[in-house]
Amino acid sequence: MTKVCSVCKTEKPVDDFHKKGKYLYSKCKVCWREYSKDHYAQNTQYYKDKAKRNRKPIWEQHGLTLEAYTKIAAKSNGLCSICGDGATVIDHDHNCCSGPKSCGKCVRGLLCGHCNSMIGFAKDSSDTLIKAAAYVAMVSPRD
């Protein structure tokens, strides 16, 4: 299947167009990229201001006060609660709040990105993590 781009007027395969649901954009991906670059160049300050307006401190994104965040951070000296590396994320129970932000009541602690991903891939299951730890201990080569 093909489609004609509304900008370059070239007939291209439908894979050359972005999709939104079952609909295709009228501009091909190449023309869309050029449009986006030009639009950003002409409106750079708008996008920078918008990013500043939307940027909140990490504790506010999780429904915490600075005081509550400081208490949580103090428990692990500001480091990852699992491995001790630098913490970059606030860990919360996704069974309570399924999105990237929390209500504040289900915050568990601070984690680094790797440990946060590990818990996420295990779907917050302690059984899965225990089995994974046993597996690693069993199959790891010994020096």
ABEGO torsion letter per residue (X at the ends): XBBBBAAAGBBBBAAABBBBEABBBABBAAAAAAAAAAAAAAAAAAAAAAAAAABBBAAAAAGBBAAAAAAAAAAAGGBBAAAGBBBABBBBBAAABABABBAGAABAEBBBAAAAAAAAAAGGBAAAAAAAAAAAAAABBBX
